Amino acid sequence: MFGFLLTDTSRLFRQYFERMVTENGFGLTPGEIRALGHVIRYRGARQALLAERMGVEPMTLSAYLDRLETRGLIRRMMDASDRRAKLIEPTDEAYRVMREMEPMFTRILDHFTQGISEEELIAITKGLERMRANLTSDPQIIAPVNFYNPDMPLAASDESPCRSRAPRKSEARSSEPSP
C-alpha cells in the first residue's frame, strides 16, 4: 500500500508541476526545467550521469541540453579525462531563471502541502530523506542543494522542508551585504 501511495503521489505531483509550468509560460518545458535542476544539483557531471539520474534516455537529455545551451542556461565543457565526454555546468543565467520561477515553485508547494502543518511537513521530509538514504549512499544524491544561488551552500542540518526555496526578502536583506 505505501509503495503505491508514494508512486501515485509522485505521478500526481509531476502532472500538477507540468500543468503549472505550461500555464506560466517561462519559455521552458517541464522536461527542460527538470534537466536544469539536475544540472544545478550535479554541477560538472557528465551527460550520461545526468540522464541516468533523471531516468531519461541520453538522447532525450541531449535535446533538453541543446535548448538550455541555446538559451545560455548551461555550458558544455570537454572532460579532461575523456575528450569524448562533456561536462555540464549551469551558468549564472540559470540561477537567475530559477529565482524568477521561485514564486511558481512556491505556489506548487503550497498547493501540494495545503492542510499539512509545518511540523508534519518536516516529519514527512525527514522520513523521505531517510528512505532515500536507505536506497543510496551517493553523497551527491543525498546532499542538500541551493537551486537559486551557487554561492550559498545549504547546511545538511537545515530543518526546512523547502531547502531549495529562494530566500524571502526579509531573509535576503539580513544575509546580503549592503551596497
GIRAJO-V478474 format. One record per residue. RES is the residue in one letter. NEAR is the number of other ideal C-beta (glycine too) atoms within 8 Angstrom. Layout:
# GIRAJO-V478474
res=RES near=NEAR
res=RES near=NEAR
This chain:
# GIRAJO-V478474
res=M near=4
res=F near=5
res=G near=6
res=F near=7
res=L near=8
res=L near=8
res=T near=8
res=D near=8
res=T near=8
res=S near=8
res=R near=8
res=L near=8
res=F near=9
res=R near=9
res=Q near=8
res=Y near=11
res=F near=10
res=E near=9
res=R near=8
res=M near=11
res=V near=13
res=T near=8
res=E near=6
res=N near=8
res=G near=5
res=F near=10
res=G near=4
res=L near=10
res=T near=8
res=P near=11
res=G near=9
res=E near=11
res=I near=12
res=R near=10
res=A near=14
res=L near=16
res=G near=10
res=H near=11
res=V near=17
res=I near=14
res=R near=9
res=Y near=11
res=R near=9
res=G near=6
res=A near=12
res=R near=10
res=Q near=14
res=A near=8
res=L near=9
res=L near=15
res=A near=12
res=E near=7
res=R near=10
res=M near=10
res=G near=4
res=V near=8
res=E near=6
res=P near=9
res=M near=6
res=T near=10
res=L near=14
res=S near=9
res=A near=8
res=Y near=13
res=L near=14
res=D near=8
res=R near=10
res=L near=14
res=E near=11
res=T near=6
res=R near=9
res=G near=6
res=L near=11
res=I near=13
res=R near=8
res=R near=9
res=M near=8
res=M near=7
res=D near=11
res=A near=3
res=S near=4
res=D near=5
res=R near=5
res=R near=4
res=A near=11
res=K near=9
res=L near=11
res=I near=15
res=E near=10
res=P near=13
res=T near=10
res=D near=5
res=E near=9
res=A near=14
res=Y near=14
res=R near=8
res=V near=12
res=M near=14
res=R near=10
res=E near=7
res=M near=11
res=E near=11
res=P near=6
res=M near=11
res=F near=10
res=T near=9
res=R near=9
res=I near=11
res=L near=10
res=D near=8
res=H near=8
res=F near=8
res=T near=9
res=Q near=6
res=G near=3
res=I near=7
res=S near=5
res=E near=6
res=E near=6
res=E near=8
res=L near=11
res=I near=11
res=A near=8
res=I near=10
res=T near=9
res=K near=8
res=G near=8
res=L near=8
res=E near=9
res=R near=8
res=M near=8
res=R near=10
res=A near=9
res=N near=5
res=L near=5
res=T near=7
res=S near=5
res=D near=6
res=P near=6
res=Q near=8
res=I near=8
res=I near=10
res=A near=7
res=P near=9
res=V near=9
res=N near=11
res=F near=9
res=Y near=12
res=N near=8
res=P near=8
res=D near=3
res=M near=8
res=P near=4
res=L near=9
res=A near=6
res=A near=6
res=S near=4
res=D near=8
res=E near=4
res=S near=7
res=P near=9
res=C near=6
res=R near=10
res=S near=9
res=R near=11
res=A near=8
res=P near=8
res=R near=6
res=K near=6
res=S near=6
res=E near=8
res=A near=9
res=R near=7
res=S near=6
res=S near=7
res=E near=6
res=P near=3
res=S near=3
res=P near=2
